[in-house]
């Protein structure tokens, strides 16, 4: 299918076609792909390149990478997320934004950038994992990455660095390293753990992964699992012998203080619920929860002590 440059300034507009992609789905693959989302509850709108008749296709030397951003009331940080995607040096990027019916300025930011977004939709959903599953259904790329509102691809060359050096393209899941940014301004770069240690909990962040599109369409997120449905997806993939491959690149950067940080104990309990049980596993998680409780108590005592000392010496 012939491609052309719509706008050379953006990673999402350098390789487009006017022909709709041919979607080949086999019943045994349990795949589902749609180009436009069926209208849901209280839809505010939809748009993007697809609505204008522009589509994407994979190239022999440049696989199509689908990046999905799920957002709700993210006007403070969405612009940075969008810019990190559409300014990639890699030429074959499909960008999809799923907004949960935001009531702040998120909708306006999406519309402002829709010239470089393949497809966006804004409507109520049943939560973050329902929105992610919508993104999976809409993806036509070879690989799917979730870069949600507030997350950022680490640098403009990230996708090029990952997909220009891949030797083993038969993996089901590629995963890399990440950077955490703290309110103090401090940044910490973290290397992904070992896949064999997934029984201990998350070993890499979701944003630092690229999942084979066919695999993801056949294995979506469990809407009955709260907070840790993404961990459940990776854990079950490992247990079912999916092929993982580590990429020695920092893939993403994100702010500390997400749900997994704020509800740390809930996340640990969620991991414990997902993993295969056993005496050693149960003892590991009990100790992990005790450790987190101890940290909370110590932090509480420090705050109280600091207030007492302040009142004694400064009042």
C-alpha positions as CSV (number, residue, x, y, z in Angstrom):
1,X,0.0,0.0,0.0
2,X,1.5,3.3,-1.1
3,X,2.4,5.7,1.7
4,X,3.1,9.4,1.8
5,X,4.2,12.2,4.1
6,X,1.3,14.2,5.5
7,X,3.4,16.4,7.7
8,X,7.1,15.7,8.3
9,X,7.1,17.4,11.7
10,X,5.5,14.5,13.5
11,X,6.2,10.8,14.0
12,X,2.6,10.1,13.4
13,X,2.3,11.9,10.0
14,X,5.4,10.7,8.1
15,X,4.0,7.4,6.8
16,X,0.3,7.5,6.1
17,X,-2.0,6.0,3.5
18,X,-5.5,6.8,2.2
19,X,-6.4,3.2,2.1
20,X,-7.9,1.5,5.2
21,X,-5.7,-1.3,6.5
22,X,-6.7,-4.9,5.7
23,X,-7.5,-6.5,9.0
24,X,-6.8,-10.2,8.9
25,X,-8.2,-12.0,11.9
26,X,-8.3,-15.8,12.5
27,X,-10.9,-17.2,14.8
28,X,-8.3,-19.2,16.7
29,X,-6.4,-15.9,17.5
30,X,-9.3,-14.5,19.4
31,X,-8.4,-11.1,17.9
32,X,-10.6,-8.1,17.5
33,X,-9.7,-4.9,15.8
34,X,-11.9,-1.9,15.1
35,X,-11.0,1.4,13.4
36,X,-13.6,3.4,15.2
37,X,-15.1,2.9,18.7
38,X,-18.7,2.1,19.0
39,X,-20.5,5.0,20.7
40,X,-20.6,4.6,24.4
41,X,-22.1,6.6,27.3
42,X,-22.1,10.4,27.2
43,X,-19.7,10.7,24.3
44,X,-18.2,14.2,24.0
45,X,-16.6,13.5,20.6
46,X,-14.1,11.6,18.5
47,X,-11.6,12.6,15.8
48,X,-8.1,12.3,14.5
49,X,-6.5,11.2,11.3
50,X,-8.7,8.2,10.8
51,X,-11.8,10.4,10.7
52,X,-10.1,12.3,7.9
53,X,-9.4,9.1,5.9
54,X,-5.7,8.7,6.8
55,X,-4.5,5.4,8.1
56,X,-1.3,3.5,8.9
57,X,0.3,0.2,7.9
58,X,3.4,-1.7,8.9
59,X,6.5,-1.5,6.7
60,X,9.1,-4.2,6.2
61,X,11.9,-2.1,7.8
62,X,9.6,-0.1,10.2
63,X,7.0,-2.1,12.1
64,X,4.0,0.1,13.1
65,X,4.1,0.9,16.8
66,X,0.7,1.8,18.5
67,X,1.0,4.1,21.5
68,X,-2.2,4.4,23.6
69,X,-2.8,7.1,26.1
70,X,-5.6,6.7,28.6
71,X,-6.5,9.8,30.5
72,X,-9.1,11.4,32.7
73,X,-9.0,15.0,33.8
74,X,-5.4,15.3,32.9
75,X,-5.1,18.9,31.7
76,X,-2.1,19.5,33.9
77,X,0.1,16.8,32.3
78,X,-1.5,15.5,29.1
79,X,0.3,18.0,26.8
80,X,3.7,16.6,27.8
81,X,2.6,13.1,27.2
82,X,1.3,13.9,23.7
83,X,4.5,15.8,22.8
84,X,6.7,12.9,23.9
85,X,4.9,10.6,21.4
86,X,4.3,12.8,18.3
87,X,7.9,14.1,18.4
88,X,9.6,10.7,18.2
89,X,12.2,10.4,15.5
90,X,10.8,6.9,14.6
91,X,8.7,7.3,11.5
92,X,5.9,4.8,11.9
93,X,3.8,5.6,15.0
94,X,0.1,5.2,15.5
95,X,-1.3,7.3,18.4
96,X,-4.6,6.6,20.1
97,X,-6.0,8.6,23.0
98,X,-8.9,7.3,25.1
99,X,-10.4,10.0,27.4
100,X,-12.9,8.9,30.1
101,X,-15.1,11.9,29.6
102,X,-13.0,14.5,31.3
103,X,-14.6,17.6,32.7
104,X,-11.5,19.8,32.9
105,X,-9.5,21.1,29.9
106,X,-8.3,17.7,28.7
107,X,-10.8,17.6,25.8
108,X,-9.5,20.9,24.5
109,X,-5.9,19.7,24.6
110,X,-6.8,16.6,22.7
111,X,-8.6,18.6,20.0
112,X,-5.7,21.0,19.7
113,X,-3.3,18.1,18.9
114,X,-5.7,16.0,16.8
115,X,-3.8,16.8,13.6
116,X,-1.1,14.4,14.9
117,X,-3.4,11.8,16.6
118,X,-4.6,8.8,14.7
119,X,-7.8,8.4,16.7
120,X,-9.3,9.8,19.9
121,X,-12.5,9.4,21.6
122,X,-13.9,11.0,24.8
123,X,-16.7,9.2,26.7
124,X,-17.4,7.6,30.0
125,X,-15.9,4.2,30.7
126,X,-15.8,1.6,33.4
127,X,-12.4,2.5,34.6
128,X,-8.8,2.6,33.4
129,X,-8.6,-1.0,32.3
130,X,-11.8,-0.8,30.3
131,X,-10.3,2.3,28.6
132,X,-7.1,0.3,27.9
133,X,-9.0,-2.6,26.4
134,X,-10.7,-0.1,24.1
135,X,-7.2,1.0,23.0
136,X,-6.2,-2.6,22.3
137,X,-9.2,-3.1,20.1
138,X,-8.4,0.1,18.1
139,X,-4.7,-0.7,17.6
140,X,-3.6,-1.7,14.1
141,X,0.1,-1.7,14.9
142,X,2.5,-4.7,15.4
143,X,3.3,-3.6,18.9
144,X,1.2,-1.8,21.6
145,X,2.6,0.5,24.3
146,X,0.6,2.3,27.0
147,X,1.9,5.8,27.7
148,X,-0.9,7.2,29.9
149,X,-1.7,10.7,30.9
150,X,1.3,12.1,32.8
151,X,3.8,9.5,31.5
152,X,6.4,10.4,28.9
153,X,8.6,8.5,26.5
154,X,12.1,9.1,27.9
155,X,13.5,10.9,24.9
156,X,12.6,11.7,21.3
157,X,14.9,8.8,20.1
158,X,13.3,6.1,22.4
159,X,11.2,4.2,19.8
160,X,14.0,4.4,17.2
161,X,16.5,3.0,19.8
162,X,14.2,0.1,20.6
163,X,13.0,-0.9,17.2
164,X,16.1,-0.2,15.1
165,X,18.2,-2.6,17.2
166,X,15.8,-5.5,17.9
167,X,17.4,-8.8,16.9
168,X,14.7,-11.0,18.3
169,X,11.4,-9.8,16.9
170,X,9.6,-13.1,17.8
171,X,9.1,-12.1,21.4
172,X,5.6,-11.6,22.8
173,X,6.6,-8.8,25.2
174,X,9.6,-6.5,25.2
175,X,10.2,-4.6,28.4
176,X,12.8,-1.9,29.3
177,X,13.9,0.3,32.1
178,X,12.2,3.5,33.5
179,X,12.8,6.8,35.3
180,X,10.8,8.0,38.3
181,X,10.5,11.8,39.0
182,X,9.9,13.0,42.5
183,X,8.2,16.2,43.7
184,X,11.5,17.4,45.1
185,X,13.0,17.4,41.6
186,X,15.1,14.3,42.2
187,X,15.0,11.7,39.4
188,X,15.8,8.0,39.8
189,X,16.5,5.6,36.9
190,X,15.6,2.0,37.6
191,X,16.5,-1.2,35.8
192,X,13.8,-3.7,35.2
193,X,13.9,-6.9,37.3
194,X,13.9,-10.5,36.2
195,X,10.8,-12.0,34.7
196,X,11.3,-15.1,36.7
197,X,10.7,-13.0,39.8
198,X,7.2,-11.9,38.8
199,X,5.9,-14.1,41.6
200,X,7.4,-11.4,44.0
201,X,5.3,-8.7,42.3
202,X,5.9,-6.2,39.5
203,X,9.4,-6.3,38.0
204,X,9.0,-3.6,35.4
205,X,6.6,-0.7,34.9
206,X,3.7,-1.1,32.4
207,X,4.7,2.0,30.5
208,X,8.1,0.4,29.7
209,X,6.6,-2.5,27.8
210,X,5.7,-3.3,24.2
211,X,3.3,-6.1,23.7
212,X,2.8,-8.0,20.5
213,X,-0.6,-6.7,19.2
214,X,-2.0,-10.1,18.4
215,X,-1.1,-11.4,21.8
216,X,-2.6,-8.4,23.5
217,X,-5.9,-8.6,21.5
218,X,-6.2,-12.3,22.6
219,X,-5.3,-11.5,26.3
220,X,-6.9,-8.3,27.5
221,X,-7.0,-6.8,31.0
222,X,-9.3,-8.4,33.5
223,X,-11.9,-5.8,34.5
224,X,-12.7,-7.6,37.7
225,X,-9.1,-7.1,38.9
226,X,-8.6,-3.7,40.6
227,X,-5.3,-1.7,40.6
228,X,-3.1,-4.6,39.5
229,X,-4.8,-5.9,36.3
230,X,-1.7,-5.0,34.3
231,X,0.5,-7.0,36.7
232,X,-2.0,-9.9,36.3
233,X,-1.6,-9.7,32.6
234,X,2.2,-10.0,32.7
235,X,2.2,-12.6,35.4
236,X,-0.2,-14.9,33.5
237,X,1.7,-14.3,30.3
238,X,4.9,-15.5,32.1
239,X,3.0,-18.5,33.6
240,X,1.7,-19.4,30.1
241,X,5.2,-19.3,28.6
242,X,4.9,-16.1,26.7
243,X,8.3,-15.0,25.4
244,X,9.7,-12.0,27.2
245,X,12.8,-10.0,26.0
246,X,14.5,-7.2,28.0
247,X,15.5,-4.1,26.1
248,X,18.5,-2.2,27.7
249,X,16.9,1.2,27.2
250,X,15.1,3.6,29.4
251,X,11.7,3.6,27.9
252,X,9.6,6.0,29.9
253,X,9.6,8.7,32.6
254,X,6.8,9.3,35.0
255,X,5.9,11.1,38.2
256,X,6.0,9.3,41.6
257,X,2.7,9.2,43.5
258,X,0.6,7.1,41.1
259,X,-2.0,4.6,42.4
260,X,0.6,1.9,42.9
261,X,2.6,4.3,45.1
262,X,-0.2,5.8,47.1
263,X,-2.0,2.5,47.7
264,X,1.2,0.5,48.1
265,X,-0.2,-2.1,50.5
266,X,-3.3,-2.5,48.3
267,X,-1.0,-3.2,45.3
268,X,1.0,-5.8,47.3
269,X,-2.2,-7.5,48.4
270,X,-3.4,-7.5,44.8
271,X,-0.1,-9.1,43.6
272,X,-0.5,-11.8,46.4
273,X,-4.1,-12.5,45.2
274,X,-2.9,-13.0,41.6
275,X,0.2,-15.2,42.1
276,X,0.2,-18.9,42.7
277,X,0.0,-19.6,46.4
278,X,2.5,-21.6,48.5
279,X,4.1,-21.5,52.0
280,X,7.1,-19.6,50.7
281,X,5.1,-17.2,48.7
282,X,2.7,-16.5,51.5
283,X,5.5,-15.8,54.0
284,X,7.2,-13.5,51.4
285,X,4.0,-11.4,51.0
286,X,3.3,-11.3,54.8
287,X,6.8,-10.0,55.4
288,X,6.4,-7.5,52.6
289,X,3.2,-6.1,54.0
290,X,4.7,-5.9,57.5
291,X,7.6,-4.0,56.1
292,X,5.3,-1.5,54.4
293,X,3.2,-1.1,57.6
294,X,6.4,-0.4,59.6
295,X,7.5,2.3,57.1
296,X,4.1,4.0,57.5
297,X,4.4,3.9,61.3
298,X,7.9,5.3,61.2
299,X,6.9,8.0,58.9
300,X,3.9,8.9,61.1
301,X,6.1,9.0,64.2
302,X,8.6,11.2,62.5
303,X,6.0,13.7,61.5
304,X,4.5,13.8,65.0
305,X,7.9,14.2,66.6
306,X,8.8,17.0,64.2
307,X,5.6,18.8,65.2
308,X,6.4,18.4,68.9
309,X,9.9,19.7,68.5
310,X,8.7,22.6,66.5
311,X,6.2,23.6,69.2
312,X,8.9,23.2,71.9
313,X,11.6,25.3,70.3
314,X,9.8,27.7,68.0
315,X,6.7,28.7,70.0
